[in-house]
Amino acid sequence: MLLLWLGILTLIPFDLASIDSCSCPVGNEEQSLILGIISTAKGFLGDPGPCREAASLCLSSLLTRPDMESVHLEQFLLESEQILSSWQSAGCSIVGPGYLTVLGRVHCLAQLFKQGHRTRLLPLADIALRPCLSISQQSTLPLLLRKSLCKAFQRLATTFLPPALASWRYQRGHRSLQVQLGPSPSVPSSSAPAEPPVSAEEQELGCGEAELEELLGRLVGSLGDADTGEPCCCSGGS
């Protein structure tokens, strides 16, 4: 419950640096409030109980903030890539605390790409994609890890998928009520020029077709799994 409350407190609508005036003592050193929250939540990613999921929610709420994404989000993704790659190099053993840490990291990655903004996550998506794809190639993976990977693949696929911008969407302009109510009907109702329609190339900007095809293949292949083929795993609301 404390981790969940900590995650709610990270949703304050102003810069966290404005309240980070005092340092938190950690051993013989001191660190900022932000680093203290990240360090505390990361320590519970290897917990065998529900604290692991609460820590994932706390980290995803903190790291997807606009004032956190520039530095701390990329550092967390690079650290997660190293942990997942090291666990795979060790043989993907489920004995010991390493497996629980990997499970918490994958679950946190799924939460990050669920809550974060696509335009900010897209340049960093490949960092999380590589180790997850490598681990998923293992033939014998535990049930919880397979489900977490399936959820992470779904979130990553929606990040690589380009948005479809509707042509009838609202377009903001500089409009004057005086001009609209004027006596001359020939006067245009908007002083700003109409925005050009968004081309297909602009909609496809930043979309990795190879990555998207690989992720869709993984998701379709997971439908043949007796555990990950259930709707609760791969549906958008999970």
C-alpha positions, 0 to 999 in steps of 0.5 A, spaced: 500 500 500 505 504 501 508 503 494 501 504 491 501 511 495 508 513 493 506 512 485 500 516 486 504 522 489 508 522 483 502 524 479 503 531 482 501 536 476 508 540 477 515 539 476 518 534 482 524 538 482 521 544 485 519 539 491 526 536 491 529 541 496 532 536 501 536 530 500 534 523 503 539 519 507 541 513 504 547 509 509 553 514 509 551 518 503 545 522 501 541 522 494 535 526 491 528 525 493 527 522 485 533 517 486 530 515 493 523 513 490 527 510 484 531 506 488 526 504 493 521 501 487 527 498 484 528 494 490 521 491 490 521 489 483 524 482 485 519 481 491 515 474 490 509 477 492 504 483 490 509 488 492 513 487 485 507 489 481 506 495 486 513 497 485 512 496 477 506 501 477 510 506 482 516 506 477 511 507 471 508 513 474 514 516 475 518 515 469 513 516 464 512 524 467 515 529 462 520 531 467 523 524 468 523 521 461 529 525 458 534 522 463 531 517 468 527 513 463 533 511 458 537 509 464 532 504 467 531 501 460 538 500 459 539 497 466 533 493 464 536 491 458 543 489 461 539 485 467 535 481 462 541 479 457 545 477 463 539 472 466 539 469 459 546 468 458 546 465 465 541 460 462 534 463 464 534 459 471 528 460 475 532 458 481 534 464 485 532 471 486 534 473 478 528 470 475 524 474 480 528 480 478 527 479 471 519 478 472 519 484 475 523 488 470 518 485 464 512 487 468 515 494 469 516 495 462 509 493 460 507 498 464 511 503 462 509 502 455 502 502 457 502 509 461 507 513 457 506 517 451 508 514 444 512 520 441 517 519 447 517 512 448 518 510 440 525 512 440 527 508 446 522 502 444 528 498 441 532 498 448 526 494 451 524 490 445 531 486 444 532 483 450 524 481 451 525 478 444 531 474 446 528 471 452 522 469 448 525 464 444 527 460 450 523 453 449 521 453 457 519 459 460 515 459 467 508 461 466 508 468 469 514 470 465 510 468 458 504 472 460 508 478 462 512 478 455 506 477 452 503 483 455 510 487 454 509 485 446 502 488 446 504 494 449 510 495 444 506 493 438 502 499 440 508 503 440 510 502 433 504 502 430 503 509 427 497 513 429 491 514 424 489 521 424 482 522 422 481 528 417 475 530 420 479 532 427 478 538 430 483 543 428 485 549 432 485 556 429 485 564 431 478 565 430 474 572 431 467 572 433 466 579 430 468 577 423 463 571 423 458 576 425 460 581 420 455 584 415 459 581 409 458 574 408 464 573 403 469 575 409 472 568 411 470 566 418 477 564 420 483 568 419 488 563 420 489 558 413 487 551 413 492 546 416 494 541 410 492 534 411 496 529 414 499 525 409 500 517 409 508 518 410 507 523 416 503 518 419 508 512 418 513 517 421 518 513 426 514 506 425 519 500 425 515 495 420 520 490 421 519 490 429 512 491 428 512 485 424 516 481 429 511 483 435 505 481 431 508 474 429 510 473 437 503 475 439 499 471 434 504 465 436 502 466 443 495 464 441 497 457 440 499 457 448 494 454 452 496 459 458 497 466 454 492 464 449 487 466 453 483 473 452 485 476 459 493 476 457 493 479 450 486 483 450 487 491 451 484 492 458 489 487 461 
